[in-house]
């Protein structure tokens, strides 16, 4: 049976298991960055909660789908959102407000 990453839903090959979550190598940096941010703010860290939140932000149904975003731009945006303590939704709403 193929195991799936709790953060992105893709099959995991040589991933990392932490805090009850299975994380692929591609998502490890995002999850770790969020963990570090929470720790620096003195907040509790729940890895499975972090991974599931990342999954929901990426795969929410009934919302809008953006295609063909350059990978480098998307990665930088995700990291910036984590650094600022924002969700990707918050980041996109801020960008839309600034545009309007």
Helices and strands as residue ranges (DSSP letters): E 16-18, E 21-23, H 25-40, H 47-59, H 71-84, H 88-99
